[in-house]
């Protein structure tokens, strides 16, 4: 197998890896955005519920209702804590995806650079071959012309 088709195959595989890493990174970003959105909703809901507690307390609140509010707020706090963990995990997954994409992109660039060097070397060899052929033709013509004089 010659170098050019093998290098083309490597570049094709690297391109596919870059595209797969980009898709994975996009999915991770989408998941992170969804997790952040869920967290914002939980914070909003907790704030709303805490305001209800204050409003209900102003008009008088039974101990049972107060405890129910407190338990529900504690449940929301737990959910917020869990969602914070999910957001952190999704951020980590996104960062891993970015690093993977960057690494695949770097690898592709290295292959493309190597291919460009190979093409330059081939072009230089071809130019030398053509120059030798031209020199040989010129020398042959010169010898022929020398023989006629």
Number of C-alpha atoms within 10 A of each C-alpha: 5 6 10 12 10 11 16 14 12 17 19 14 13 21 17 14 19 21 15 15 21 19 14 19 21 15 15 21 19 14 18 21 15 14 21 19 14 17 20 14 13 17 16 12 14 19 14 11 17 16 12 13 18 12 12 15 13 9 7 10 14 10 9 9 13 15 12 13 17 15 12 15 18 13 13 18 15 12 15 19 13 13 19 16 13 18 21 15 14 21 19 14 19 21 15 15 21 19 14 19 21 15 15 21 19 14 18 21 15 14 18 17 12 13 18 12 12 15 13 12 12 12 12 12 12 12 12 12 12 12 12 12 12 12 12 12 12 12 12 12 12 11 11 11 10 9 8 6 5
